[in-house]
Amino acid sequence: MKKALIAFGMLLMAAPAHADITHKLSSSVQLTVDSPVVQTNRIGSTYSVSGSNITPSTVGGLGSLTAGSAVGYNPTTYGLTTDGSAYTFTESFIEGDVTTTAQTTLSTGQFAAPVLQGNSSTYSGGTAGALAGTIDSAGTMALTAGGAGTSATGQFVSEITIR
C-alpha cells in the first residue's frame, strides 16, 4: 500500500503546470472632417454730435429707420455761433448691419458664402478629399491624408493575459 501511495504521489508531481492564456486583438480607424463655423454678431447704427460755439444750419442725422434696411447718414451743415471765437465739434456715425438671410450650405457641408456681420469669426471647415483608412486582419494600417481640417487615426492593439 505504501508503494501505491508513493507511486500516486510521484504521478501528481509529474503533472504539467496549468495556466489560462487569453489573447485579444482589436483594431479601429477614426476619420474626422471638421465642420464649418460662423459666429457673427450684428452691430447697430450709432450717431452722435457734440460741440460748443456751433449752430446747425441744416439738420442731418440718421436716414431710414426701417427694420432690416441700411440706416444711412445725412450730414448736418454747421456754422459758428460767434465768428472768431474758439469752438469744438465732434460728429460720428457707424452704419449698423442690415438683416441678412440664413447661411447657404454646399453639398460638401461647407458654407457657400458666409454671411458676415460687424463682429464675425469664421472657420471654413475641412474637406474630405482622399481621406481614408483601413486595417487588415494582420494589423497592417493604411491611412490616407485628406484635405485641410481633417484627421485620420488608426490603432491596432494586441493584448495577452496569463493567469
C-alpha positions in Angstrom: 0.0 0.0 0.0 2.9 2.2 0.8 4.3 1.6 -2.6 1.0 2.6 -4.2 0.9 5.9 -2.3 4.4 6.7 -3.3 3.6 5.9 -6.9 0.5 8.1 -6.8 2.4 11.0 -5.2 5.1 10.7 -8.0 2.3 10.8 -10.6 0.9 14.0 -9.1 4.3 15.7 -9.1 4.8 14.9 -12.7 1.6 16.6 -13.8 2.1 19.5 -16.2 1.6 23.1 -15.0 -1.7 24.7 -15.9 -2.4 28.4 -16.8 -5.2 30.3 -18.6 -3.9 32.3 -21.5 -6.1 34.9 -23.2 -5.1 36.7 -26.4 -7.2 39.6 -27.7 -6.8 41.6 -30.9 -8.7 44.8 -31.7 -8.3 47.5 -34.4 -10.0 50.7 -35.2 -9.8 53.6 -37.6 -11.3 57.1 -36.9 -11.7 59.6 -39.7 -12.7 63.2 -38.9 -13.7 66.1 -41.0 -14.1 69.4 -39.1 -17.4 71.2 -39.7 -17.5 74.9 -40.7 -18.3 77.5 -38.1 -19.5 81.1 -38.5 -20.1 83.2 -35.4 -21.4 86.6 -36.2 -23.0 89.4 -34.2 -24.8 92.3 -35.8 -23.9 95.8 -34.7 -26.4 98.7 -34.5 -26.1 102.1 -36.1 -24.9 105.0 -33.9 -24.9 108.7 -34.5 -23.6 111.3 -32.1 -22.8 115.0 -32.3 -21.4 117.5 -29.8 -19.7 120.8 -29.8 -19.6 124.4 -28.5 -20.0 127.7 -30.4 -21.6 125.7 -33.2 -25.0 126.3 -34.7 -26.6 123.8 -37.2 -27.7 125.3 -40.5 -29.4 122.2 -41.7 -30.2 119.2 -39.5 -28.9 115.9 -40.8 -28.6 112.7 -38.8 -29.8 109.2 -39.4 -31.7 108.2 -42.5 -34.2 105.3 -42.8 -35.2 103.6 -39.5 -37.0 100.8 -41.4 -36.3 97.4 -39.8 -33.9 95.3 -41.9 -32.6 98.1 -44.1 -29.5 100.2 -44.0 -29.9 103.3 -41.9 -27.9 105.8 -43.9 -26.5 109.1 -42.9 -27.4 112.6 -43.8 -24.7 115.2 -42.8 -25.6 118.3 -41.0 -24.4 121.7 -42.1 -22.9 123.8 -39.2 -21.8 127.3 -38.8 -20.0 129.2 -36.0 -22.3 130.9 -33.4 -19.8 133.7 -32.7 -17.3 134.3 -35.5 -13.7 134.4 -34.4 -14.3 132.6 -31.1 -13.0 129.2 -30.2 -15.2 126.2 -31.0 -15.3 122.4 -30.6 -17.1 120.0 -32.9 -17.4 116.2 -32.9 -19.7 114.1 -35.1 -19.5 110.4 -35.6 -21.6 107.8 -37.4 -21.4 104.0 -37.6 -23.6 102.2 -40.1 -25.1 99.1 -38.5 -25.7 95.8 -40.2 -28.8 95.0 -42.1 -30.8 91.9 -41.5 -29.5 89.1 -43.7 -30.7 85.7 -44.9 -29.5 82.4 -43.5 -26.3 80.7 -44.5 -26.2 78.7 -47.7 -24.5 75.3 -47.4 -22.8 73.3 -50.2 -23.2 69.6 -50.6 -19.7 69.3 -49.0 -21.1 70.7 -45.8 -19.2 74.0 -46.2 -20.8 77.4 -46.4 -21.2 78.7 -49.9 -20.6 82.3 -48.9 -20.6 83.0 -45.2 -22.9 85.9 -44.1 -20.6 88.1 -42.0 -21.8 91.0 -39.8 -19.9 93.7 -38.0 -18.3 91.4 -35.5 -17.5 88.0 -37.0 -15.2 85.0 -36.8 -15.2 82.1 -39.3 -13.6 78.7 -39.8 -14.2 77.2 -43.2 -14.1 73.5 -42.0 -12.5 70.5 -43.6 -12.6 68.9 -47.0 -12.6 65.1 -47.0 -10.7 64.9 -50.3 -8.8 61.5 -50.3 -9.3 60.9 -46.6 -9.4 57.1 -46.0 -8.3 54.5 -43.6 -8.1 50.7 -43.4 -6.7 48.0 -41.2 -6.4 44.4 -42.4 -6.5 41.2 -40.3 -2.7 41.2 -39.9 -2.9 44.7 -38.3 -1.4 46.5 -41.3 -2.8 50.1 -41.4 -3.2 52.3 -44.5 -4.2 55.9 -43.6 -4.6 58.4 -46.4 -4.4 62.2 -45.7 -7.5 64.2 -46.6 -7.8 67.9 -47.2 -7.3 70.7 -44.7 -9.3 70.3 -41.5 -9.2 66.5 -41.4 -7.6 63.8 -39.3 -7.1 60.1 -39.6 -6.2 57.9 -36.6 -5.5 54.1 -36.8 -5.0 51.8 -33.9 -4.1 48.1 -33.6 -4.0 46.5 -30.1 -2.7 43.1 -29.1 -3.3 42.0 -25.5 -2.0 38.8 -23.9 -3.2 37.8 -20.4 -1.7 34.9 -18.5 -3.3 33.7 -15.2 
